[in-house]
Amino acid sequence: MNALRIYHISAIAALLCCQALAQAQPVAYPAKGQSAQKQQQDEGQCASWAKSKTGIDPTAVAATPPPPSGPAVGGGERVGGAARGAAGGAVIGAIAGDAGKGAAVGAVAGTMGGGMRARQNQRNAQANAEAQKQNAMGAWNQAYSACMSGRGYTMH
């Protein structure tokens, strides 16, 4: 379990680390001596072209909020875990002679297990959202770079 948790934390850290790089607009160098005014015009036209070809608006992607988090998220996992734990605890408690005590212990254990599932689901949702942002920006950056290269710029 710890190795899996470390893997997920590492994956999220890598995504967040590289997010700024993946979302940064490529840098264009005027390889054919284009003026600053011409470059600004070309950048605007290529940004519009990339948006029309990919359907991706970089400002909208950057403004996309992260998945919801907090106590409201994962309530279902906790409740379900408590119910399953209580049922299992009642069965075990009945065998031992005290179904009520077994149900209570099972409910607590189930709630904790449900909370762990909820946190894992939240981490997965955040990682998926970041990956989707990176993929969208990668497609837009590729289209933008192709347009600018076609107009005589060296892209970095």
Secondary structure as GFF3:
##gff-version 3
##sequence-region A 1 156
A	DSSP	alpha_helix	2	23	.	.	.	ID=ss1
A	DSSP	beta_strand	28	29	.	.	.	ID=ss2
A	DSSP	alpha_helix	36	54	.	.	.	ID=ss3
A	DSSP	alpha_helix	58	63	.	.	.	ID=ss4
A	DSSP	alpha_helix	75	96	.	.	.	ID=ss5
A	DSSP	alpha_helix	99	150	.	.	.	ID=ss6
A	DSSP	beta_strand	154	155	.	.	.	ID=ss7
###
